[in-house]
Amino acid sequence: QGVMEGYNGTTFAYSQTGSGKSFTMQGVVDPSSQKGIIPRAFEHIFESIQGAEDAKFLLRASCLEIYNEDIRDLLGADTKQKLK
């Protein structure tokens, strides 16, 4: 709800490799009961935006992976490219 009031929001997942972070964040499309945190958050945000009157919104999202001290942009054109 704070995001809809203008505050920045962050979802951070940290744990061992293979522990289920990707599934928790992304989930699966079908059945819809197994959608992850990110699709559910986006649905909530877009539903709130559609119901808002006399307001402007700027929505920006990024998805980064930090692994072995390397940072990669998972939404970029080349997800294998390391960021500085």
WOHUDA-V956008 format. One record per backbone hydrogen bond with DSSP energy under -1.0 kcal/mol. NH is the residue of the N-H (numbers start at 1). CO is the residue of the C=O. If there is no record, write none. Layout:
nh & co
NH & CO
NH & CO
This chain:
nh & co
6 & 3
7 & 2
19 & 16
24 & 20
25 & 21
26 & 22
28 & 34
34 & 31
35 & 32
36 & 26
37 & 24
38 & 25
40 & 36
41 & 37
42 & 38
43 & 39
44 & 40
45 & 41
46 & 42
47 & 43
48 & 44
49 & 45
50 & 46
51 & 47
65 & 72
67 & 70
70 & 67
72 & 65
74 & 63
81 & 78
83 & 71
